[in-house]
């Protein structure tokens, strides 16, 4: 493995992480909107479940951001 191949591999991993970051952010937004809609419809348990899922996605987002920073530096 030479330096060029290593850089390309690292670049691909950074792109994958960035793609996962965007997907996770979109999922967080979807779950937040779902929670608002369920709360408005009177489904408080469903709203809380959606917020719990959003919270898990926030933790995943933090992990991915840390990975991205480590890869880029």
Number of C-alpha atoms within 10 A of each C-alpha: 5 6 8 9 10 11 11 11 12 14 14 12 16 18 13 12 17 16 12 16 19 12 13 18 16 13 16 21 14 14 20 20 15 17 24 19 15 18 15 11 11 11 13 15 12 17 22 16 15 21 19 15 16 21 15 12 19 16 11 16 19 12 12 17 16 11 15 18 10 10 13 10 5
